[in-house]
Amino acid sequence: VQLVESGGGLVQAGGSLRLSCAASGWISSSNMGWFRQAPGKKREFVARIVWNGGTTAYADSVKGRFTISRDNAQKTVYLQMNSLKPEDTAVYYCATARGNSYSGNPNDYIGWGQGTQVTVSS
């Protein structure tokens, strides 16, 4: 399954963006995750969601500001980002969890998309 992220862009601090991750095949039985990578930094966990959307988890840095969701019929995972901060600037990636994995470790994910750039100006 190939993943394509979209929805990134340039936004002022305090603004919002909604990222989308469109899959080329069915993802309805897969846990999914969003990660980000800023220049010179390691890829870090942002949010994850189980296959049916019933459980989600977030990095402490985005908790209360970001919301992950999914529409399995549309084969798409979303990341709603509110109250954006300059430190949220990064390339954002979505990926599929290996097997039944449900972790924040990037090594437990496969099928990475090409990423979408999010830039938050102060």
Backbone as numpy.savetxt, mean C-alpha at the origin, in Angstrom:
# Nx Ny Nz CAx CAy CAz Cx Cy Cz
0.42 -13.17 -10.93 -0.43 -11.98 -10.93 0.46 -10.74 -10.93
0.20 -9.87 -11.89 0.94 -8.60 -11.93 0.14 -7.51 -11.25
0.84 -6.63 -10.57 0.21 -5.54 -9.84 0.65 -4.20 -10.42
-0.28 -3.28 -10.55 0.02 -1.96 -11.07 -0.54 -0.92 -10.11
0.37 -0.12 -9.52 -0.04 0.93 -8.60 -0.30 2.22 -9.37
-1.22 3.02 -8.85 -1.50 4.32 -9.44 -2.07 5.23 -8.36
-2.18 6.51 -8.69 -2.81 7.46 -7.78 -1.84 8.36 -7.04
-0.54 8.14 -7.22 0.42 9.00 -6.56 0.45 10.38 -7.18
1.23 11.26 -6.55 1.35 12.61 -7.07 1.96 13.54 -6.05
1.86 14.83 -6.36 2.38 15.87 -5.47 1.22 16.50 -4.72
1.34 16.58 -3.41 0.27 17.12 -2.58 0.90 17.93 -1.44
0.18 18.93 -0.98 0.67 19.71 0.15 0.42 18.97 1.46
1.23 19.28 2.44 1.04 18.69 3.76 -0.39 18.94 4.24
-0.98 17.90 4.81 -2.36 17.97 5.24 -3.36 17.48 4.21
-2.89 17.27 3.01 -3.76 16.82 1.93 -3.98 15.33 1.93
-4.68 14.85 0.90 -5.05 13.44 0.80 -4.76 12.90 -0.59
-4.50 11.62 -0.64 -4.38 10.89 -1.89 -4.98 9.51 -1.70
-5.46 8.94 -2.79 -5.95 7.56 -2.76 -5.16 6.75 -3.77
-4.41 5.79 -3.29 -3.65 4.92 -4.16 -4.47 3.69 -4.51
-4.26 3.20 -5.71 -4.91 1.97 -6.16 -3.86 0.97 -6.60
-4.16 -0.30 -6.40 -3.29 -1.39 -6.83 -4.17 -2.37 -7.59
-4.03 -2.35 -8.91 -4.86 -3.19 -9.77 -4.11 -4.47 -10.12
-4.78 -5.60 -9.93 -4.16 -6.90 -10.21 -4.62 -7.43 -11.56
-3.72 -8.15 -12.20 -4.05 -8.72 -13.51 -4.85 -10.01 -13.39
-4.86 -10.59 -12.18 -5.60 -11.82 -11.95 -6.31 -11.77 -10.61
-6.91 -12.88 -10.27 -7.67 -12.91 -9.03 -6.75 -12.85 -7.81
-7.13 -12.02 -6.86 -6.39 -11.88 -5.61 -7.30 -12.15 -4.43
-8.47 -12.70 -4.69 -9.50 -12.81 -3.65 -9.10 -13.75 -2.52
-8.10 -14.61 -2.73 -7.68 -15.51 -1.66 -6.33 -15.10 -1.07
-5.85 -13.92 -1.46 -4.52 -13.48 -1.04 -4.56 -12.33 -0.06
-3.72 -12.41 0.96 -3.48 -11.25 1.80 -2.60 -10.28 1.01
-2.81 -9.00 1.22 -2.11 -7.99 0.43 -1.48 -6.94 1.35
-0.44 -6.27 0.83 0.22 -5.26 1.64 0.64 -4.05 0.83
0.74 -2.94 1.49 1.32 -1.71 0.94 2.62 -1.44 1.70
3.63 -1.05 0.95 4.94 -0.70 1.50 5.38 0.61 0.86
6.42 1.20 1.41 6.97 2.40 0.80 8.48 2.43 0.98
9.11 3.17 0.09 10.56 3.30 0.15 10.95 4.72 -0.21
11.58 5.39 0.75 12.08 6.74 0.53 13.53 6.65 0.06
14.03 7.67 -0.61 15.42 7.64 -1.10 16.40 7.37 0.03
17.30 6.40 -0.19 18.32 6.08 0.80 17.84 5.28 1.98
16.58 4.86 1.95 16.04 4.09 3.08 15.57 2.72 2.61
15.40 1.83 3.58 14.89 0.50 3.27 13.39 0.56 3.01
12.92 -0.42 2.28 11.48 -0.53 2.07 10.81 -0.85 3.40
9.74 -0.14 3.70 9.09 -0.33 4.99 7.60 -0.62 4.84
7.09 -1.36 5.80 5.69 -1.73 5.84 4.83 -0.50 6.10
3.69 -0.43 5.41 2.72 0.65 5.63 1.41 0.08 6.15
0.83 -0.88 5.42 -0.46 -1.44 5.80 -0.64 -2.80 5.14
-1.48 -3.65 5.75 -1.79 -4.94 5.17 -3.24 -5.29 5.44
-3.77 -6.19 4.64 -5.17 -6.55 4.74 -5.31 -8.03 4.38
-6.16 -8.73 5.13 -6.38 -10.14 4.85 -7.26 -10.30 3.61
-7.37 -11.55 3.13 -7.99 -11.82 1.85 -9.42 -11.30 1.74
-10.17 -11.33 2.84 -11.58 -10.90 2.76 -11.79 -9.49 3.30
-10.70 -8.80 3.62 -10.82 -7.44 4.12 -11.22 -7.33 5.58
-11.35 -8.46 6.25 -11.86 -8.45 7.61 -10.87 -7.98 8.67
-9.61 -8.04 8.37 -8.58 -7.63 9.32 -7.54 -6.79 8.61
-7.14 -5.71 9.26 -6.12 -4.83 8.71 -5.09 -4.51 9.79
-3.94 -4.04 9.36 -2.90 -3.62 10.30 -2.11 -2.49 9.66
-1.56 -1.62 10.52 -0.88 -0.43 10.02 0.43 -0.20 10.78
1.36 0.43 10.10 2.55 0.91 10.77 2.14 2.03 11.73
2.85 2.14 12.83 2.50 3.17 13.81 2.55 4.57 13.20
3.44 4.77 12.25 3.62 6.09 11.65 2.44 6.55 10.82
1.56 5.62 10.41 0.43 6.00 9.56 -0.91 5.69 10.21
-0.88 5.06 11.36 -2.12 4.66 12.03 -2.99 5.88 12.32
-4.26 5.76 11.97 -5.19 6.86 12.17 -5.25 7.83 11.01
-4.31 7.72 10.07 -4.30 8.61 8.90 -4.53 7.85 7.59
-4.06 6.62 7.53 -4.19 5.81 6.32 -5.21 4.70 6.54
-5.89 4.32 5.46 -6.85 3.22 5.50 -6.64 2.32 4.29
-6.44 1.04 4.54 -6.32 0.07 3.46 -7.66 -0.62 3.28
-8.01 -0.89 2.03 -9.25 -1.58 1.74 -9.08 -2.36 0.44
-10.07 -3.18 0.12 -9.95 -3.96 -1.11 -11.31 -4.22 -1.71
-11.33 -4.43 -3.00 -12.53 -4.81 -3.72 -12.14 -6.02 -4.57
-12.42 -7.20 -4.06 -11.97 -8.41 -4.76 -12.64 -8.58 -6.12
-13.87 -8.13 -6.24 -14.56 -8.22 -7.54 -13.85 -7.38 -8.59
-13.29 -6.25 -8.16 -12.55 -5.38 -9.07 -11.06 -5.69 -9.09
-10.63 -6.68 -8.29 -9.23 -7.08 -8.24 -8.34 -5.89 -7.90
-8.76 -5.11 -6.94 -8.04 -3.87 -6.61 -7.93 -3.71 -5.10
-6.76 -3.22 -4.68 -6.52 -2.87 -3.29 -6.25 -1.37 -3.24
-6.77 -0.72 -2.22 -6.66 0.74 -2.11 -5.89 1.14 -0.85
-5.33 2.33 -0.92 -4.72 2.94 0.27 -5.16 4.40 0.29
-6.09 4.71 1.19 -6.53 6.10 1.38 -5.58 6.76 2.36
-4.98 7.85 1.94 -3.99 8.53 2.77 -4.47 9.94 3.07
-4.72 10.23 4.32 -5.18 11.54 4.76 -4.13 12.19 5.66
-4.27 13.48 5.85 -3.36 14.23 6.73 -1.90 13.92 6.40
-1.58 13.99 5.14 -0.24 13.63 4.69 0.81 14.57 5.24
1.97 13.99 5.50 3.10 14.73 6.05 4.29 14.62 5.09
5.22 15.56 5.14 6.40 15.46 4.27 7.14 14.14 4.44
7.12 13.60 5.64 7.83 12.33 5.86 7.13 11.13 5.23
5.95 11.33 4.67 5.27 10.27 3.92 5.78 10.19 2.48
6.63 11.12 2.08 7.17 11.11 0.73 7.97 9.85 0.47
7.60 9.13 -0.58 8.24 7.85 -0.90 7.61 7.29 -2.17
8.21 6.22 -2.66 7.55 5.41 -3.68 6.75 4.34 -2.94
5.48 4.23 -3.29 4.58 3.29 -2.63 4.36 2.08 -3.53
4.47 0.90 -2.91 4.34 -0.37 -3.62 3.26 -1.22 -2.98
2.58 -2.01 -3.80 1.72 -3.05 -3.25 2.32 -4.41 -3.62
1.95 -5.41 -2.86 2.48 -6.75 -3.10 1.54 -7.79 -2.52
1.72 -9.01 -2.98 0.90 -10.14 -2.54 1.67 -10.95 -1.51
1.02 -11.31 -0.42 1.67 -12.11 0.61 1.89 -13.55 0.11
3.02 -14.13 0.51 3.29 -15.54 0.19 2.35 -16.45 0.97
1.74 -17.39 0.31 0.87 -18.35 0.98 -0.14 -17.67 1.87
-0.19 -18.09 3.12 -1.11 -17.51 4.09 -0.42 -16.50 5.00
0.77 -16.06 4.60 1.50 -15.11 5.41 0.69 -13.85 5.64
0.84 -13.29 6.82 0.19 -12.02 7.16 1.15 -11.27 8.08
2.17 -10.70 7.47 3.20 -10.03 8.25 3.53 -8.68 7.64
4.39 -7.95 8.31 4.86 -6.68 7.80 6.25 -6.76 7.21
6.74 -7.98 7.04 8.09 -8.18 6.50 8.03 -8.23 4.97
8.73 -7.32 4.31 8.70 -7.31 2.84 9.13 -8.65 2.22
9.97 -9.40 2.93 10.44 -10.69 2.41 9.32 -11.72 2.32
8.22 -11.47 2.97 7.07 -12.37 2.93 6.10 -12.03 1.80
6.50 -11.15 0.93 5.63 -10.69 -0.15 6.29 -10.92 -1.51
5.43 -11.12 -2.51 5.89 -11.34 -3.88 5.05 -10.52 -4.84
5.45 -10.53 -6.10 4.66 -9.89 -7.14 4.58 -8.39 -7.02
5.68 -7.77 -6.66 5.70 -6.32 -6.46 5.37 -5.57 -7.75
4.60 -4.48 -7.59 4.35 -3.60 -8.71 5.53 -2.66 -8.92
5.38 -1.73 -9.86 6.47 -0.81 -10.19 6.50 0.38 -9.24
5.46 0.56 -8.47 5.42 1.65 -7.51 4.81 2.92 -8.07
4.34 3.77 -7.18 3.82 5.09 -7.55 4.41 6.12 -6.58
4.87 7.22 -7.14 5.56 8.23 -6.33 4.56 9.12 -5.61
4.78 9.29 -4.32 4.00 10.23 -3.51 4.97 11.26 -2.96
4.70 12.52 -3.24 5.54 13.60 -2.75 4.67 14.58 -1.99
5.04 14.83 -0.73 4.28 15.73 0.12 5.14 16.94 0.42
4.67 18.10 0.02 5.43 19.33 0.23 4.99 20.00 1.53
5.94 20.69 2.15 5.64 21.33 3.44 5.13 22.75 3.24
